[in-house]
Amino acid sequence: MTTVTPSTPSAGQASSTPSAGNALHQVEDRLAVMQNQVFLLGRLCHVPNLCHVRSGRSKVAFRLAVPRNPVPSHLRSSHRGDDPQVDYATVILLGPKARELHAQRLPRGAWVSVRGRLQTWSNGQWEIVAHYVGPAPMDVA
């Protein structure tokens, strides 16, 4: 008499019969692809400042005003309290991309798009470490 033990599918395999174990594997697969990604669209609070860190790399730092729920100006009414709420994020960009951004001479108030990751510090402060910063699409303004 031969004994057969059921095998559980690995993360890349799918099981032919639905089970709680299979559902768990699907959740684990989804968690495995989660990443720390941030996409922001906002206005520059000031002109980006270029400096150099100890290692000699270029660094640009700036604050970005990001509206939570933007309300078009023609629909906004000051007596109804419809002023948009704004969050402010500190954004840093390192390396050659920092020099490129500084060379663009973006003015205060310019719409920019930011793609990067969230970084937190032990003191509770956080910032966005950008991989890309560039002018926002023209239909935003």
Buried (B, 14 or more C-beta within 10 A) or exposed (E): EEEEEEEEEEEEEEBEEEEEEBEEBEEEEEEEEEEEEBEBBBBBBEBBEBEEEEEEEBBBBBBBBBEEEBEEEEEEEEEEEEEEEBEEBBBBBBEEBBBBBBEEEBEEEBBBBBBBEEBEEEEEEEBBBBBEBBEBEEEEE
